[in-house]
Amino acid sequence: MEMGRESRWEKDAMTVEIVFALVTAAVLAAVIFAVALTLVLALGISGAAEKNVLVGGALLGAMAGVWRLVRVLLRFDEQRRMGR
């Protein structure tokens, strides 16, 4: 009976960690894109340069988000395997 509860607790912990990883990755990506958008608005960049800065911000944000997601999930898996 206890084994089932531990298994359920582990599943709940994994779900919480996945949601945490997704939320923090999305926030990080949004912050990086917001910085790029702020640069465009503050410096008055327009035309092709505006598009390039925004695309670059979106790509950097996406890469940082994926990096954060993978990093959090790998750290959780490592701690889970160590029995923490």
Secondary structure, 3 states (H helix, E strand, C coil): CHHHHHHHHHHHHHHHHHHHHHHHHHHHHHHHHHHHHHHHHHHCCCCHHHHHHHHHHHHHHHHHHHHHHHHHHHHHHHHHHHCC
